[in-house]
Amino acid sequence: MKFLLATGIILAILLAYTLAFGKGGLLDFWNMQRDITIQQEQNERLLQRNRELAGEIVNLQKGTEAIEERARSDLGLIQPGEVFVQIIE
C-alpha cells in the first residue's frame, strides 16, 4: 500500500513538473503570451507610422508646401532672395 502511495505521489509530482516546465507547459504559455503582447504593441506602432507616412505621401503628391518644407529641412535649400541664418548654441 505504501508503495502505491509513493508511486502515485511521484507520478503526480512528475506530471505537475511536466505541466509547468515541459514543452508546451505553463512556462511556455506565459512566455508566448508575453511575446504576443509585445508583437501586438509593435504592430500598432508600425500601423501608426504607416498611417503617418501615407498622409505625408498624400501631402507630397497634392501640394507644393510639403515638398518645399522637405527641401528646406532635409536639403537646406532656400528660395532666391532669402537669407539663410543658422544659430549655433
DSSP file (Angstrom, degrees, kcal/mol; ACC not computed):
  #  RESIDUE AA STRUCTURE BP1 BP2  ACC     N-H-->O    O-->H-N    N-H-->O    O-->H-N    TCO  KAPPA ALPHA  PHI   PSI    X-CA   Y-CA   Z-CA
    1    1 A M     >        0   0    0      0, 0.0     4,-2.1     0, 0.0     5,-0.2   0.000 360.0 360.0 360.0 -42.6    0.0    0.0    0.0
    2    2 A K  H  >  +     0   0    0      1,-0.2     4,-2.7     2,-0.2     5,-0.2   0.863 360.0  56.1 -64.5 -34.1    2.8    2.4    0.8
    3    3 A F  H  > S+     0   0    0      2,-0.2     4,-2.6     1,-0.2    -1,-0.2   0.921 107.8  47.0 -63.5 -44.5    4.4    1.5   -2.5
    4    4 A L  H  > S+     0   0    0      2,-0.2     4,-2.5     1,-0.2    -1,-0.2   0.898 113.0  49.3 -64.0 -40.8    1.3    2.5   -4.4
    5    5 A L  H  X S+     0   0    0     -4,-2.1     4,-2.3     2,-0.2    -2,-0.2   0.926 112.8  46.8 -64.4 -45.2    1.0    5.8   -2.4
    6    6 A A  H  X S+     0   0    0     -4,-2.7     4,-2.4     2,-0.2    -2,-0.2   0.900 113.2  49.3 -64.0 -41.4    4.7    6.6   -3.0
    7    7 A T  H  X S+     0   0    0     -4,-2.6     4,-2.5     1,-0.2    -2,-0.2   0.910 111.0  50.1 -64.4 -42.8    4.4    5.8   -6.7
    8    8 A G  H  X S+     0   0    0     -4,-2.5     4,-2.2     2,-0.2    -2,-0.2   0.895 111.3  48.3 -61.8 -42.3    1.2    7.9   -7.0
    9    9 A I  H  X S+     0   0    0     -4,-2.3     4,-2.5     2,-0.2    -2,-0.2   0.922 112.1  48.8 -65.7 -43.9    2.9   10.9   -5.3
   10   10 A I  H  X S+     0   0    0     -4,-2.4     4,-2.5     1,-0.2    -2,-0.2   0.920 112.5  48.3 -62.8 -43.6    6.0   10.6   -7.6
   11   11 A L  H  X S+     0   0    0     -4,-2.5     4,-2.5     2,-0.2    -1,-0.2   0.887 110.9  51.1 -63.8 -38.8    3.8   10.4  -10.7
   12   12 A A  H  X S+     0   0    0     -4,-2.2     4,-2.6     2,-0.2    -2,-0.2   0.907 111.0  48.3 -64.6 -41.7    1.8   13.4   -9.5
   13   13 A I  H  X S+     0   0    0     -4,-2.5     4,-2.6     2,-0.2    -2,-0.2   0.925 112.5  48.2 -64.6 -44.0    5.0   15.4   -9.0
   14   14 A L  H  X S+     0   0    0     -4,-2.5     4,-2.6     2,-0.2    -2,-0.2   0.902 112.4  49.2 -62.6 -41.1    6.3   14.4  -12.4
   15   15 A L  H  X S+     0   0    0     -4,-2.5     4,-2.6     2,-0.2    -2,-0.2   0.923 111.9  47.9 -63.8 -44.8    3.0   15.4  -14.0
   16   16 A A  H  X S+     0   0    0     -4,-2.6     4,-1.9     2,-0.2    -2,-0.2   0.904 112.8  49.1 -63.4 -41.3    2.9   18.7  -12.2
   17   17 A Y  H  X>S+     0   0    0     -4,-2.6     4,-3.3     2,-0.2     5,-0.6   0.922 112.1  48.2 -63.3 -44.7    6.6   19.4  -13.3
   18   18 A T  H  X5S+     0   0    0     -4,-2.6     4,-1.7     1,-0.2    -2,-0.2   0.904 111.7  49.5 -63.8 -42.0    5.8   18.5  -16.9
   19   19 A L  H  <5S+     0   0    0     -4,-2.6     7,-2.5    -5,-0.2    -1,-0.2   0.857 119.5  38.0 -65.4 -34.5    2.8   20.7  -17.0
   20   20 A A  H  <5S+     0   0    0     -4,-1.9     7,-2.4     5,-0.3     8,-0.3   0.920 135.6  13.0 -83.3 -46.0    4.6   23.6  -15.6
   21   21 A F  H  <5S+     0   0    0     -4,-3.3    -3,-0.2    -5,-0.2    -2,-0.2   0.512  99.8 100.6-115.7  -7.0    8.1   23.4  -17.2
   22   22 A G  S ><<S-     0   0    0     -4,-1.7     3,-2.3    -5,-0.6     6,-0.4  -0.131  89.8 -65.0 -75.5 175.2    7.8   20.9  -20.1
   23   23 A K  T 3  S+     0   0    0      1,-0.3    -1,-0.2     4,-0.1     3,-0.1  -0.435 128.1  11.6 -63.0 126.0    7.4   21.7  -23.7
   24   24 A G  T 3  S+     0   0    0     -2,-0.2    -1,-0.3     1,-0.2    -2,-0.1   0.625 103.7 134.9  79.7  13.7    4.1   23.4  -24.2
   25   25 A G  S <> S-     0   0    0     -3,-2.3     4,-2.4    -4,-0.1    -5,-0.3  -0.030  75.5 -80.1 -83.8-169.5    3.7   23.8  -20.4
   26   26 A L  H  > S+     0   0    0     -7,-2.5     4,-2.8     1,-0.2     5,-0.2   0.875 128.1  54.6 -62.8 -39.2    2.6   26.8  -18.4
   27   27 A L  H  > S+     0   0    0     -7,-2.4     4,-2.2     1,-0.2    -1,-0.2   0.929 111.1  45.0 -62.4 -44.8    6.0   28.5  -18.6
   28   28 A D  H  > S+     0   0    0     -6,-0.4     4,-2.5    -8,-0.3    -1,-0.2   0.892 112.4  53.3 -63.3 -39.6    6.0   28.3  -22.4
   29   29 A F  H  X S+     0   0    0     -4,-2.4     4,-2.4     2,-0.2    -2,-0.2   0.928 109.9  46.4 -61.8 -46.6    2.4   29.5  -22.5
   30   30 A W  H  X S+     0   0    0     -4,-2.8     4,-2.2     2,-0.2    -1,-0.2   0.898 113.0  49.7 -64.8 -40.7    3.2   32.6  -20.3
   31   31 A N  H  X S+     0   0    0     -4,-2.2     4,-2.4    -5,-0.2    -1,-0.2   0.903 111.4  49.0 -64.4 -39.9    6.3   33.4  -22.5
   32   32 A M  H  X S+     0   0    0     -4,-2.5     4,-2.5     2,-0.2    -2,-0.2   0.896 109.3  52.0 -67.3 -39.3    4.2   33.1  -25.6
   33   33 A Q  H  X S+     0   0    0     -4,-2.4     4,-2.2     2,-0.2    -1,-0.2   0.913 110.9  48.6 -60.9 -42.6    1.5   35.4  -24.2
   34   34 A R  H  X S+     0   0    0     -4,-2.2     4,-2.4     2,-0.2    -2,-0.2   0.920 111.5  49.3 -63.2 -44.6    4.2   37.9  -23.4
   35   35 A D  H  X S+     0   0    0     -4,-2.4     4,-2.5     1,-0.2    -2,-0.2   0.887 110.0  51.4 -62.4 -39.9    5.7   37.7  -26.9
   36   36 A I  H  X S+     0   0    0     -4,-2.5     4,-2.5     2,-0.2    -1,-0.2   0.915 110.1  49.2 -64.1 -42.8    2.2   38.1  -28.4
   37   37 A T  H  X S+     0   0    0     -4,-2.2     4,-2.1     2,-0.2    -2,-0.2   0.917 112.0  48.1 -62.8 -43.9    1.6   41.2  -26.4
   38   38 A I  H  X S+     0   0    0     -4,-2.4     4,-2.2     1,-0.2    -2,-0.2   0.916 112.7  48.7 -62.9 -43.2    5.0   42.7  -27.4
   39   39 A Q  H  X S+     0   0    0     -4,-2.5     4,-2.6     1,-0.2    -2,-0.2   0.883 109.5  52.1 -66.0 -38.7    4.3   41.9  -31.0
   40   40 A Q  H  X S+     0   0    0     -4,-2.5     4,-2.2     2,-0.2    -1,-0.2   0.896 110.0  49.0 -64.6 -39.3    0.9   43.4  -30.9
   41   41 A E  H  X S+     0   0    0     -4,-2.1     4,-2.2     2,-0.2    -2,-0.2   0.916 112.3  47.9 -65.4 -42.4    2.3   46.6  -29.4
   42   42 A Q  H  X S+     0   0    0     -4,-2.2     4,-2.5     1,-0.2    -2,-0.2   0.906 110.5  52.0 -64.1 -41.3    5.0   46.8  -32.1
   43   43 A N  H  X S+     0   0    0     -4,-2.6     4,-2.5     1,-0.2    -1,-0.2   0.901 108.6  50.9 -61.0 -41.1    2.4   46.1  -34.8
   44   44 A E  H  X S+     0   0    0     -4,-2.2     4,-2.2     2,-0.2    -1,-0.2   0.912 110.2  49.1 -64.4 -42.5    0.3   49.0  -33.5
   45   45 A R  H  X S+     0   0    0     -4,-2.2     4,-2.2     1,-0.2    -2,-0.2   0.918 112.9  47.8 -62.2 -42.2    3.3   51.4  -33.6
   46   46 A L  H  X S+     0   0    0     -4,-2.5     4,-2.5     2,-0.2    -2,-0.2   0.875 109.6  52.5 -68.2 -36.6    4.1   50.3  -37.1
   47   47 A L  H  X S+     0   0    0     -4,-2.5     4,-2.3     2,-0.2    -1,-0.2   0.911 110.0  49.0 -63.2 -41.5    0.5   50.8  -38.2
   48   48 A Q  H  X S+     0   0    0     -4,-2.2     4,-2.3     2,-0.2    -2,-0.2   0.912 111.2  49.4 -63.7 -42.5    0.5   54.3  -36.8
   49   49 A R  H  X S+     0   0    0     -4,-2.2     4,-2.6     1,-0.2    -2,-0.2   0.902 109.5  52.2 -63.6 -40.5    3.8   55.0  -38.6
   50   50 A N  H  X S+     0   0    0     -4,-2.5     4,-2.5     2,-0.2    -2,-0.2   0.901 108.6  50.7 -61.7 -40.8    2.3   53.7  -41.8
   51   51 A R  H  X S+     0   0    0     -4,-2.3     4,-2.2     2,-0.2    -2,-0.2   0.920 111.2  48.2 -62.2 -43.2   -0.7   56.0  -41.4
   52   52 A E  H  X S+     0   0    0     -4,-2.3     4,-2.2     1,-0.2    -2,-0.2   0.918 112.8  47.8 -63.5 -43.1    1.6   59.0  -40.9
   53   53 A L  H  X S+     0   0    0     -4,-2.6     4,-2.3     2,-0.2    -1,-0.2   0.882 109.7  53.0 -66.2 -37.3    3.7   58.1  -43.9
   54   54 A A  H  X S+     0   0    0     -4,-2.5     4,-2.1     2,-0.2    -1,-0.2   0.908 109.8  48.8 -63.6 -41.0    0.6   57.6  -46.1
   55   55 A G  H  X S+     0   0    0     -4,-2.2     4,-2.3     1,-0.2    -2,-0.2   0.891 110.6  50.6 -64.3 -39.0   -0.6   61.1  -45.0
   56   56 A E  H  X S+     0   0    0     -4,-2.2     4,-2.5     2,-0.2    -2,-0.2   0.883 107.9  53.1 -66.7 -37.1    2.8   62.5  -45.9
   57   57 A I  H  X S+     0   0    0     -4,-2.3     4,-2.1     2,-0.2    -2,-0.2   0.921 108.9  49.3 -62.0 -43.9    2.7   60.9  -49.3
   58   58 A V  H  X S+     0   0    0     -4,-2.1     4,-2.1     1,-0.2     5,-0.3   0.922 111.4  49.7 -61.9 -43.6   -0.7   62.4  -50.0
   59   59 A N  H  X S+     0   0    0     -4,-2.3     4,-2.3     1,-0.2     7,-0.4   0.906 111.7  48.1 -61.8 -41.3    0.7   65.8  -48.9
   60   60 A L  H  < S+     0   0    0     -4,-2.5    -1,-0.2     1,-0.2    -2,-0.2   0.847 114.1  46.9 -68.6 -32.8    3.7   65.5  -51.2
   61   61 A Q  H  < S+     0   0    0     -4,-2.1    -1,-0.2    -5,-0.2    -2,-0.2   0.837 121.4  33.9 -76.7 -32.7    1.6   64.4  -54.1
   62   62 A K  H  < S+     0   0    0     -4,-2.1     2,-0.3    -5,-0.2    -2,-0.2   0.768 115.1  41.9 -99.1 -27.6   -1.0   67.1  -53.8
   63   63 A G     X  -     0   0    0     -4,-2.3     4,-0.6    -5,-0.3    -1,-0.1  -0.860  54.1-147.0-128.4 157.7    0.7   70.2  -52.6
   64   64 A T  H  > S+     0   0    0     -2,-0.3     4,-2.7     2,-0.2     5,-0.2   0.669  92.6  72.5 -90.3 -18.9    3.9   72.2  -53.1
   65   65 A E  H  > S+     0   0    0      1,-0.2     4,-2.6     2,-0.2     5,-0.2   0.912  98.1  47.3 -63.5 -42.4    4.1   73.3  -49.5
   66   66 A A  H  > S+     0   0    0     -7,-0.4     4,-2.3     2,-0.2    -1,-0.2   0.899 113.2  48.6 -66.8 -39.5    5.1   69.9  -48.2
   67   67 A I  H  X S+     0   0    0     -4,-0.6     4,-2.5    -8,-0.3    -2,-0.2   0.920 112.5  48.7 -64.5 -43.4    7.7   69.5  -50.9
   68   68 A E  H  X S+     0   0    0     -4,-2.7     4,-2.2     2,-0.2    -2,-0.2   0.908 110.5  50.8 -63.6 -42.1    9.1   72.9  -50.2
   69   69 A E  H  X S+     0   0    0     -4,-2.6     4,-2.8     2,-0.2     5,-0.3   0.917 111.3  48.1 -62.0 -43.8    9.2   72.2  -46.4
   70   70 A R  H  X>S+     0   0    0     -4,-2.3     4,-2.8     1,-0.2     5,-0.8   0.908 110.5  51.7 -62.9 -41.7   11.1   68.9  -47.1
   71   71 A A  H  X5S+     0   0    0     -4,-2.5     6,-2.0     1,-0.2     4,-0.9   0.891 113.6  45.2 -63.0 -38.6   13.5   70.6  -49.4
   72   72 A R  H  X5S+     0   0    0     -4,-2.2     4,-0.8     4,-0.2    -2,-0.2   0.945 121.2  35.6 -69.7 -48.3   14.2   73.3  -46.8
   73   73 A S  H  <5S+     0   0    0     -4,-2.8    -2,-0.2    -5,-0.2    -3,-0.2   0.909 128.1  31.6 -76.8 -41.9   14.6   70.9  -43.8
   74   74 A D  H  <5S+     0   0    0     -4,-2.8    -3,-0.2    -5,-0.3    -2,-0.1   0.865 133.4  25.6 -86.4 -37.2   16.3   67.9  -45.4
   75   75 A L  H  <<S-     0   0    0     -4,-0.9    -3,-0.2    -5,-0.8    -2,-0.1   0.565  94.7-126.4-106.6 -10.7   18.4   69.5  -48.2
   76   76 A G     <  +     0   0    0     -4,-0.8    -4,-0.2    -5,-0.4     2,-0.1   0.764  50.4 162.5  71.8  25.3   18.9   73.0  -46.8
   77   77 A L        -     0   0    0     -6,-2.0     2,-0.3    -9,-0.1    -1,-0.2  -0.467  18.4-168.2 -79.0 149.7   17.5   74.7  -49.9
   78   78 A I        -     0   0    0     -2,-0.1     3,-0.1     4,-0.1     6,-0.0  -0.930  22.3-111.1-131.6 158.7   16.4   78.3  -49.9
   79   79 A Q    >   -     0   0    0     -2,-0.3     3,-2.0     1,-0.1     2,-0.0  -0.499  48.8 -81.6 -85.3 158.0   14.5   80.4  -52.4
   80   80 A P  T 3  S+     0   0    0      0, 0.0    -1,-0.1     0, 0.0     3,-0.1  -0.355 118.3  23.5 -58.6 134.5   16.1   83.2  -54.4
   81   81 A G  T 3  S+     0   0    0      1,-0.4     2,-0.2    -3,-0.1    -2,-0.0   0.291  96.9 116.4  92.4 -10.0   16.2   86.4  -52.3
   82   82 A E    <   -     0   0    0     -3,-2.0     2,-0.5     2,-0.0    -1,-0.4  -0.575  57.2-139.6 -89.6 155.7   16.1   84.6  -49.0
   83   83 A V        -     0   0    0     -2,-0.2     2,-0.5    -3,-0.1    -4,-0.1  -0.968  11.2-140.1-117.0 129.5   18.9   84.7  -46.4
   84   84 A F        -     0   0    0     -2,-0.5     2,-0.4    -6,-0.0    -6,-0.0  -0.776  20.6-174.7 -91.0 125.8   19.8   81.5  -44.5
   85   85 A V        -     0   0    0     -2,-0.5     2,-0.5     2,-0.0    -2,-0.0  -0.984   4.9-170.0-123.1 128.3   20.6   82.1  -40.9
   86   86 A Q        -     0   0    0     -2,-0.4     2,-0.6     2,-0.0    -2,-0.0  -0.977   8.1-155.6-120.4 127.0   21.9   79.3  -38.6
   87   87 A I        -     0   0    0     -2,-0.5     2,-0.5     2,-0.0    -2,-0.0  -0.897   7.6-164.7-104.8 122.6   22.1   79.9  -34.9
   88   88 A I              0   0    0     -2,-0.6    -2,-0.0     1,-0.1     0, 0.0  -0.919 360.0 360.0-108.7 126.0   24.6   77.7  -33.0
   89   89 A E              0   0    0     -2,-0.5    -1,-0.1     0, 0.0    -2,-0.0   0.459 360.0 360.0 -86.3 360.0   24.4   77.5  -29.3
